[in-house]
Amino acid sequence: MSKETLKDNVETVNKEAEISIIGNPNVGKTSLFNLLTGTKQYVANWPGVTVEKKVGNFKYKGKTFKLVDLPGVYTLSAKSEDERVAKDYLISNSSEIVIVVADALNLESSMFLLFQLIEIGVKTILVINAVDEAREKGRIIDPSPISKTLNIPVILTSAKTGEGKEELLEEAYNLSKEKNLTEKKIMYLEEIENFIEFFQDKVSKYPKISSKYQNYIDSSWLPIYFLEFGNEDLELSKDFLAELKENFDIEELKNKYLNWKFNFISYLVSSSIIKEGIDWSLRDILDHVFTHKVLGILIYVFALFAVFSLTFSLAQPLSDLLDSAFTFLGNSISGFVTVPWLESLIVDGVIAGVGGVLVFIPQIFILFFFLGFLEESGYLPRAAFLVDRIARNFGLSGRSFMSIILGFGCNVPAIISTKSIANKKERLALIISLPFASCSARLPVYILLISAFFSTQAATIMLLVYLSSISLVLLSSKFLQRFITQSEDIPFIIELPRFRMPTFKNLSIYTWNRGKHFLQKAGGIILIATIVIWFLSFFPNFGTDINSSFAASIGRVFEPLTNHLGWDWRINTGLIFGVAAKEIVVSSYATIFNVGEGSLTYALQNALTPASALALIFFVLAYIPCFATLATIKAETNGWKWVIFSFIYTTVVAYIIANVVFFVGGIFL
């Protein structure tokens, strides 16, 4: 072996190879990503957009691989932001190898995406995932017909058990060493072949097109993409289009191609499935029950009620224990710190304020654990399917409902998730309405007020709040679309994941990832806000009379608007600071009332009536989004116009709702 050849081989091994992983939603793509990368991953955004980009690294046989988790898509048609991101990345030749993940129990739907990638001309590996679940149903898959016909490696895997991992790593390693792409020629119908040939021959005469798609002039991808998805995204010149239409009936050719493709894929998949397995299983029976148009809705409401009921009953003892710990800590420090203002800052400010939020950590983590169970088991996507018909009456779809469910965790990722909605009018109306989705930051306020005034009906009130939250998003979207202009009706297509029993490990990761930001906030914005609130309530008279403090002056500005609701300056001041982050409302009350969480309950009972408290709960549900949400609205709408509108709109809506709840609640409470 020559020195040059040896040098080339060493460089090939040492050079980092970039692999992208793509697939339909709910095929186990992200689980496979986690299996390969472990904890060596980070989350960022794709350049110019806020679609999440997950990147990880792993090593195999001394070679480092960079793995990019592309958004879950059905095609590369670039109709949604997710599809556009995936398509632009793949045609930029950034990735050496593309892993296409398919579902062993729904193999056919993934093959359409696989065909597009083969047409682009990238090194492709087909991974047929969840083979363990396929075997449970008696399905046996032989990958060789697909592998031989398309001339690509096909690996059977299970992201759950790790089956096929070594084979996949070995195949990726071997492909990364190949300098030249092995030709993968798909044999089309003669008419399609003639069209491809004509397209490739004529496109070279148009410099703008040939320079833009210089890497794909000789491949079948560009003519086939045009045939399948049209010119909207490609932006081919009018002269070139005229020449194509002059020589071919594009619509007829498109229908012929789609029919051929569908039949070819059906034949290829049926050739690979040696045994179909059972048609019905317990999971299928559950599917029919949980997606029933009447029974399914009742089950969903009951599931939410059960989650809230368990959250309150299981978390309260832990919350009381934490409250006792913070009270003991405050009393202990009081004996050591002799400087009055410093003692007040530490005990009445930091410990009372931050501790007032942290005592609700058990409720928050337990709630996320149960919501994680519903999501990881595959139940929540079925809830989206259930409400699709209802949502359509409000100009939305089940896809929008998935964003609402995300909003129960945090409004920021919920707004970002609207990238998957192709209809611009629906998307804008949803972005403005999603702050009404009751995010987890509001939970401490709900729990505090419900525990103080409605402890015997805690789960019922919480269920009412969440159902009201969903209704508010739907009504707001309908209202806004009347002014933004009505959106067109787009069919809702969702790949329902199979029912799975979530593992404790996955549930723990889910719960921690969604709950940890409360702990991060406690050491960040809540701590800072607590110190600011303490300063405003302590000065200018050094804590001798809080009614003459700066905080009281700020809250009294709004008393003419809130006195009839039973809210004095203390309630108002907490709400003002809650604009930064809703958890701060609780820490503000703990500091202003100068009590711990347990005593704060009694303090609020003396400051509010049940009707006032219920009105306050619903005001917190609807009023001004936090700073992070406002910043996300600005990023997604490319300007301040809708941020200002959202600020005013949510405040007005919240005030109207609070008044209605107060007067109606006053009749029954």
Sequence and secondary structure as in RCSB ss.txt:
>XXXX:A:sequence
MSKETLKDNVETVNKEAEISIIGNPNVGKTSLFNLLTGTKQYVANWPGVTVEKKVGNFKYKGKTFKLVDLPGVYT
LSAKSEDERVAKDYLISNSSEIVIVVADALNLESSMFLLFQLIEIGVKTILVINAVDEAREKGRIIDPSPISKTL
NIPVILTSAKTGEGKEELLEEAYNLSKEKNLTEKKIMYLEEIENFIEFFQDKVSKYPKISSKYQNYIDSSWLPIY
FLEFGNEDLELSKDFLAELKENFDIEELKNKYLNWKFNFISYLVSSSIIKEGIDWSLRDILDHVFTHKVLGILIY
VFALFAVFSLTFSLAQPLSDLLDSAFTFLGNSISGFVTVPWLESLIVDGVIAGVGGVLVFIPQIFILFFFLGFLE
ESGYLPRAAFLVDRIARNFGLSGRSFMSIILGFGCNVPAIISTKSIANKKERLALIISLPFASCSARLPVYILLI
SAFFSTQAATIMLLVYLSSISLVLLSSKFLQRFITQSEDIPFIIELPRFRMPTFKNLSIYTWNRGKHFLQKAGGI
ILIATIVIWFLSFFPNFGTDINSSFAASIGRVFEPLTNHLGWDWRINTGLIFGVAAKEIVVSSYATIFNVGEGSL
TYALQNALTPASALALIFFVLAYIPCFATLATIKAETNGWKWVIFSFIYTTVVAYIIANVVFFVGGIFL
>XXXX:A:secstr
  HHHHHHHHHHHHS EEEEEEESTTSSHHHHHHHHHTT EEEEE TTS  EEEEEEEEETTEEEEEEE    S 
   SSHHHHHHHHHHHTT  SEEEEEEETTSHHHHHHHHHHHHHHT EEEEEEE HHHHHHTT EE  HHHHHHH
T  EEE BTTTTBTHHHHHHHHHHHHH SS         HHHHHHHHHHHHHHTT HHHHHHTGGGTTSSHHHHH
HHHH STTT   HHHHHHHHHH  HHHHHHHHHHHHHHHHHHHHHHHEEE   S  HHHHHHHHHT TTHHHHHH
HHHHHHHHHHHHHHHHHHHHHHHHHHHHHHHHHHHH   HHHHIIIIIIIIHHHHHHHTTHHHHHHHHHHHHHHH
HTTHHHHHHHHHHHHHHTTT  HHHHHHHHHHTT HHHHHHGGGG   HHHHHHHHHHGGGS  GGGHHHHHHHH
HHH GGGHHHHHHHHHHHHHHHHHHHHHHHHHHH                   HHHHHHHHHHHHHHHHHHHTTH
HHHHHHHHHHHHHTTTTTS GGGSHHHHHHHTTHHHHGGGT  HHHHHHHHHTTT TTHHHHHHHHHTT  HHHH
HHHHHHH  HHHHHHHHHHHHHS   HHHHHHHHHHHTSSHHHHHHHHHHHHHHHHHHHHHHHHHHHH 
